[in-house]
Amino acid sequence: MLYSFLNDISWVVNIRTPYLTPLFEFFTWLGYRDFLFMFIPFVYWCFDRKIFGRLVIIVFFTAIINSLLKDIFQDPRPDFSLNIDPWLQTETSFGFPSGHTQIAVVIWLYIALVAKNSIVRTVSILFLLGVPLSRIYLGVHDVGDVLGGMIFGLITLYLASIVYKNIEIGKINFSIFTQYAGLMFIFIILYFLWPSDHETTIVTGIGGLIIGFFIGKNIDYKYFNFKRIPNSYFHYFSCFFALIIFILLNEILELGFELMSLPIWFESSVSSLILGLYISFIGLYLLSKIKLQSSR
């Protein structure tokens, strides 16, 4: 009975309607790279960078953790005939734990906990529930996958809260060199011990993002301390402007590396490092040059 509940979602076809499907497609889009690629840097630029800088790091780490767990468990997804997810057209990826769910718990529960605006909290909770349900409705994850994603997302948030609490009270205080050395050690170990060869680019890609983000953040805090300008309209415009450049930069990097015959691990790590550096420093620096950010 329990096994059937966790693994059998054949019943889902009976609740699908032309009205619910677009809604759940929207919810599931919130967990895909296209949305996250825009949302993560945007909230970092627009709102409190101390609070949302932590969210950026937690999201990056939970993405690596999820990919590692998928390759460890290698749990198949539900029968492909149930799949109506317009963005998932392959049968080769694994199901447990649900990456959409794990990342949704990290992002939307985090925002619900730190937000002071009741509307923001309500929307965050709606997304927190909608994304996991969409994975079942669209037939790409079973209940067990979603519950696993929720559990590992909560564990990630809990451990991150302990780490940041200890940083604030001074119990954890690593030098910059130790931070970078520790990160490099973690990513090198993960790269060589990863359960499958085809997913090691996850380590180099996200590892590059994290290291680039740390480098830019340290440069910002030490030398510039960028702050938002008083005019809210220009501030949000600056965030959209920086996001457009970010998307263009990604396209340029992809086109540039396509013209060069370089190892895939090198391409993914270098391009990701540049994008991480852009999020935490280059974007803010460019905006400061056109007076859309201020610095000390």
C-alpha positions in Angstrom: 0.0 0.0 0.0 2.7 2.5 1.0 4.9 1.4 -1.9 2.1 2.0 -4.3 1.3 5.4 -2.9 4.9 6.5 -3.2 5.6 5.1 -6.7 2.4 4.7 -8.6 1.0 7.9 -10.2 -1.1 6.4 -12.9 -4.1 8.1 -11.2 -2.8 11.5 -12.3 -4.3 11.2 -15.8 -7.8 11.3 -14.2 -7.3 14.7 -12.7 -5.8 16.5 -15.7 -7.9 19.2 -17.2 -7.2 21.9 -19.9 -7.4 24.5 -17.2 -5.1 22.9 -14.7 -2.4 21.9 -17.1 -1.2 25.5 -18.1 -1.2 26.4 -14.3 1.1 23.5 -13.4 3.3 24.1 -16.5 3.9 27.5 -15.1 4.7 26.2 -11.6 7.1 23.7 -13.1 8.8 26.4 -15.2 9.8 28.0 -11.9 12.2 25.1 -11.3 13.9 25.1 -14.7 17.2 26.8 -15.6 15.6 29.5 -17.7 13.7 30.9 -14.8 16.4 30.3 -12.1 19.0 31.8 -14.4 17.1 35.1 -14.4 15.6 35.0 -10.9 18.7 34.3 -8.8 20.9 37.3 -10.0 17.8 39.6 -10.1 16.9 39.1 -6.5 20.5 39.5 -5.5 20.8 42.8 -7.2 17.3 44.1 -6.2 17.1 43.3 -2.5 19.3 43.0 0.5 22.5 41.4 -0.8 23.5 39.9 2.5 20.2 38.0 2.8 20.0 37.0 -0.8 23.7 36.4 -1.2 23.2 33.6 1.2 20.2 32.3 -0.8 22.4 32.3 -4.0 25.0 30.1 -2.3 22.4 27.7 -0.8 20.7 27.3 -4.1 24.0 26.5 -5.9 25.0 24.0 -3.2 21.6 22.3 -3.1 21.7 21.9 -6.9 25.0 20.0 -6.6 23.7 17.9 -3.7 20.6 17.0 -5.7 22.5 15.9 -8.8 24.8 13.8 -6.6 21.9 12.1 -4.9 20.2 11.4 -8.2 23.4 9.7 -9.5 23.8 7.7 -6.2 20.2 6.4 -6.1 19.6 6.2 -9.9 15.9 5.9 -9.3 13.9 5.8 -12.6 11.2 8.3 -13.2 7.6 7.3 -13.7 6.5 5.7 -17.0 7.4 8.1 -19.8 3.9 7.7 -21.2 2.7 9.8 -18.3 5.0 12.7 -19.1 3.3 15.9 -20.3 6.2 18.2 -19.2 6.9 20.3 -22.3 10.6 20.8 -21.1 11.5 17.3 -20.2 11.7 15.2 -23.4 14.2 12.5 -22.2 13.9 9.2 -20.4 17.5 9.1 -19.3 17.4 11.4 -16.2 16.8 10.0 -12.7 13.9 10.8 -10.4 14.9 10.6 -6.7 15.0 13.2 -5.2 13.1 15.7 -7.3 15.4 18.6 -8.1 12.5 21.0 -8.8 11.1 20.3 -5.3 14.4 20.5 -3.5 15.3 23.8 -5.1 11.7 25.1 -4.6 11.9 24.3 -0.8 15.2 26.1 -0.6 14.1 29.2 -2.5 10.5 29.8 -1.5 10.7 28.6 2.1 13.8 30.8 2.6 12.0 33.8 1.1 8.8 33.1 3.1 10.9 33.1 6.3 12.9 36.3 5.6 10.2 38.4 3.9 8.4 41.0 5.8 5.7 41.6 3.2 2.7 39.4 3.7 2.0 39.3 0.0 5.5 38.1 -0.8 5.2 35.4 1.9 1.8 34.3 0.5 3.1 34.0 -3.0 6.2 32.2 -1.8 4.1 29.6 0.0 1.9 29.2 -3.1 5.0 28.5 -5.2 6.5 26.3 -2.5 3.4 24.0 -2.8 2.7 24.5 -6.5 6.1 23.4 -7.8 6.2 20.0 -6.1 2.6 19.3 -7.1 3.3 20.2 -10.7 6.0 17.5 -10.9 3.4 14.9 -10.0 0.7 16.4 -12.1 2.9 16.5 -15.2 3.9 12.9 -14.7 7.7 13.3 -14.3 8.0 12.5 -10.6 6.2 10.2 -8.2 5.2 11.0 -4.6 8.4 9.5 -3.2 10.6 11.7 -5.5 8.8 14.8 -4.3 8.9 13.8 -0.6 12.6 13.2 -1.0 13.2 16.6 -2.6 11.3 18.2 0.3 13.3 16.4 2.9 16.7 17.2 1.4 15.7 20.8 0.7 14.7 21.2 4.4 18.0 19.6 5.5 19.9 22.0 3.2 18.2 25.0 4.7 18.6 23.7 8.3 22.3 23.1 7.9 22.8 26.4 6.1 21.0 28.2 9.0 23.4 26.6 11.5 26.5 27.6 9.4 25.4 31.2 9.0 24.4 31.5 12.6 27.9 30.4 13.7 29.4 32.8 11.2 27.4 35.7 12.7 28.5 34.9 16.3 32.1 34.4 15.2 32.4 30.6 15.8 33.2 30.2 12.1 35.7 32.7 10.7 37.8 31.4 7.8 40.3 33.5 6.0 39.7 34.3 2.3 42.5 31.9 1.4 40.9 29.1 3.5 37.5 29.7 1.9 38.8 29.4 -1.6 41.1 26.4 -0.8 38.2 24.7 1.0 35.8 25.2 -2.0 38.5 24.0 -4.5 39.1 20.9 -2.4 35.4 20.1 -2.2 34.8 20.5 -5.9 37.9 18.5 -6.9 36.9 15.6 -4.6 33.4 15.7 -6.0 34.7 15.8 -9.6 36.8 12.7 -9.2 34.5 10.7 -6.9 31.3 11.5 -8.8 29.3 8.3 -9.4 28.9 8.8 -13.2 31.1 10.5 -15.8 28.4 12.2 -17.7 27.3 14.5 -14.9 30.7 15.8 -13.7 30.0 19.0 -15.7 27.5 19.8 -12.9 30.5 20.1 -10.5 32.6 22.2 -12.8 29.7 24.4 -13.8 28.2 25.1 -10.4 31.6 25.1 -8.8 32.7 27.8 -11.1 29.6 29.8 -10.3 30.2 29.6 -6.6 33.9 30.5 -6.7 33.2 33.3 -9.1 30.4 34.6 -6.9 32.7 34.5 -3.8 35.5 36.3 -5.6 33.2 39.1 -6.7 31.5 39.4 -3.4 34.8 39.7 -1.6 36.0 42.4 -4.0 32.7 44.3 -3.5 32.8 44.2 0.3 36.4 45.1 0.5 36.8 47.8 -2.0 33.4 49.2 -3.2 30.4 48.3 -1.0 27.9 48.9 -3.7 24.6 50.3 -2.6 21.2 50.8 -4.3 20.4 54.4 -5.4 17.5 56.1 -3.5 15.2 56.3 -6.6 13.3 53.0 -6.6 12.3 53.2 -10.2 15.8 53.6 -11.4 17.0 50.9 -9.0 14.6 48.3 -10.4 15.4 49.5 -13.9 19.1 49.0 -13.2 18.4 45.4 -12.1 16.6 44.6 -15.4 19.4 46.3 -17.3 22.0 44.2 -15.5 19.9 41.1 -16.2 19.8 41.8 -19.9 23.6 42.1 -20.0 23.9 38.9 -18.0 21.8 37.0 -20.5 23.8 38.5 -23.4 27.1 37.6 -21.7 26.0 34.0 -21.3 25.2 33.8 -25.0 28.5 35.4 -25.9 30.4 32.9 -23.7 28.5 29.9 -25.2 29.2 31.1 -28.8 32.8 31.8 -28.0 33.5 28.4 -26.5 31.8 26.7 -29.4 34.5 28.1 -31.7 37.3 26.7 -29.5 38.1 23.0 -29.0 38.6 23.0 -25.3 37.8 20.3 -22.7 34.2 20.5 -21.6 35.2 20.7 -17.9 37.3 23.8 -18.7 34.6 25.5 -20.7 31.9 25.0 -18.1 34.1 26.0 -15.2 35.5 29.2 -16.8 32.3 30.4 -18.3 30.5 29.7 -15.0 33.2 31.5 -13.0 32.8 34.6 -15.2 29.0 34.5 -14.8 29.3 34.1 -11.0 31.8 37.0 -10.9 29.3 39.1 -13.0 26.5 38.4 -10.5 28.4 39.5 -7.4 30.7 42.2 -8.9 30.9 43.0 -12.6 27.2 43.8 -13.0 27.2 46.1 -10.0 30.5 47.8 -11.2 29.0 48.5 -14.6 25.9 50.0 -13.1 28.0 52.2 -10.8 29.7 53.6 -13.9 26.3 54.8 -15.2 25.2 56.1 -11.8 22.7 53.2 -11.3 24.6 52.0 -8.2 26.6 54.0 -5.7 29.7 52.9 -3.8 31.8 54.3 -1.0 
